[in-house]
Amino acid sequence: MILNKYQKHFSQSGFSSKVLKVAKRAGSKSLYPAFVLYNAYKSKEVSVKDKAIIIGALGYFILPNDLISDFLPIIGFTDDFAVLTLAIRSLRKSITTEIKEAARQSLNKLLG
């Protein structure tokens, strides 16, 4: 899968840094898909195969110079959110209510 080439860009510190940048530019609601995937990644219930998809999607999210550069106003994050949404759809059986609630709580804790 194409997301595999972005795995090397995923890290917890990279995720935190990107989240803060996106929150300032795109707003907190747009971060929810990233937090869903991040919390799914941390879940012991999610398979290694699914975690590989998550790491690829979050790696793409973290990378600033991807298909559409994150530095472009308004449209810079559209490709990132498309990749995150695609990953969530492909993992819908692994994304539990508990993971979604943990994502909400993580987002609220970070952004208030």
C-alpha positions as CSV (number, residue, x, y, z in Angstrom):
1,M,0.0,0.0,0.0
2,I,1.2,3.5,-0.8
3,L,0.9,4.5,2.9
4,N,3.8,2.2,3.8
5,K,6.3,4.6,2.3
6,Y,5.3,7.2,4.9
7,Q,5.9,5.0,7.9
8,K,9.4,6.4,8.4
9,H,7.8,9.8,9.1
10,F,5.7,8.6,12.0
11,S,6.8,9.3,15.6
12,Q,5.0,10.3,18.7
13,S,6.9,13.6,18.9
14,G,6.2,14.3,15.2
15,F,2.5,13.6,15.8
16,S,2.4,16.0,18.8
17,S,4.2,18.7,16.9
18,K,2.0,18.4,13.8
19,V,-1.2,18.4,16.0
20,L,-0.3,21.7,17.5
21,K,0.5,23.3,14.1
22,V,-2.8,22.0,12.6
23,A,-4.8,23.1,15.6
24,K,-3.6,26.7,15.1
25,R,-4.3,26.7,11.3
26,A,-7.2,24.3,10.7
27,G,-9.0,24.1,14.0
28,S,-9.5,21.4,16.6
29,K,-12.4,19.6,14.9
30,S,-10.2,18.8,11.9
31,L,-7.8,16.9,14.2
32,Y,-10.3,14.3,15.3
33,P,-9.5,11.7,12.6
34,A,-5.8,11.9,13.5
35,F,-6.6,11.3,17.2
36,V,-8.9,8.4,16.3
37,L,-6.0,6.8,14.4
38,Y,-3.5,7.6,17.1
39,N,-5.6,6.0,19.8
40,A,-6.3,3.0,17.6
41,Y,-2.5,2.7,17.2
42,K,-2.1,2.6,21.0
43,S,-4.9,0.0,21.4
44,K,-3.9,-3.6,22.1
45,E,-7.0,-4.7,20.3
46,V,-5.8,-3.4,16.9
47,S,-3.9,-5.9,14.7
48,V,-0.3,-5.3,13.6
49,K,-1.5,-5.2,10.0
50,D,-4.0,-2.4,10.9
51,K,-1.3,-0.6,12.9
52,A,0.9,-0.6,9.8
53,I,-1.8,1.3,7.9
54,I,-2.2,3.7,10.8
55,I,1.5,4.4,11.0
56,G,1.5,5.1,7.2
57,A,-1.5,7.4,7.4
58,L,-0.1,9.3,10.4
59,G,3.4,9.5,8.8
60,Y,1.7,11.1,5.8
61,F,-0.1,13.5,8.1
62,I,3.1,14.5,9.8
63,L,5.1,15.0,6.6
64,P,4.8,18.7,5.7
65,N,5.7,18.4,2.0
66,D,3.4,15.8,0.7
67,L,1.0,15.8,-2.3
68,I,-0.3,19.3,-1.3
69,S,2.1,21.2,0.8
70,D,0.8,22.0,4.3
71,F,2.2,25.5,4.0
72,L,-0.5,26.4,1.4
73,P,-3.4,28.3,3.1
74,I,-6.8,26.6,3.2
75,I,-6.0,23.7,1.0
76,G,-2.7,22.6,2.6
77,F,-4.3,20.0,4.8
78,T,-7.0,18.6,2.5
79,D,-4.8,15.7,1.3
80,D,-3.8,14.9,4.8
81,F,-7.4,14.6,6.0
82,A,-8.3,12.6,2.9
83,V,-5.6,10.0,3.8
84,L,-6.7,10.0,7.4
85,T,-10.3,9.5,6.4
86,L,-9.4,6.7,4.0
87,A,-7.4,4.9,6.7
88,I,-10.3,5.2,9.2
89,R,-12.7,3.8,6.6
90,S,-10.5,0.9,5.8
91,L,-10.1,0.1,9.5
92,R,-13.7,0.7,10.5
93,K,-14.0,-2.8,12.1
94,S,-11.1,-2.1,14.3
95,I,-12.2,1.4,15.4
96,T,-14.3,0.8,18.5
97,T,-16.5,3.2,20.5
98,E,-13.8,3.2,23.2
99,I,-11.1,4.3,20.7
100,K,-13.4,7.1,19.5
101,E,-14.1,8.3,23.0
102,A,-10.4,8.1,23.9
103,A,-9.7,10.3,20.8
104,R,-12.2,12.9,22.0
105,Q,-10.7,12.9,25.5
106,S,-7.2,13.2,24.1
107,L,-8.2,16.1,21.9
108,N,-10.0,17.8,24.7
109,K,-7.1,17.3,27.1
110,L,-4.6,18.8,24.6
111,L,-6.7,21.7,23.4
112,G,-9.0,22.3,26.3
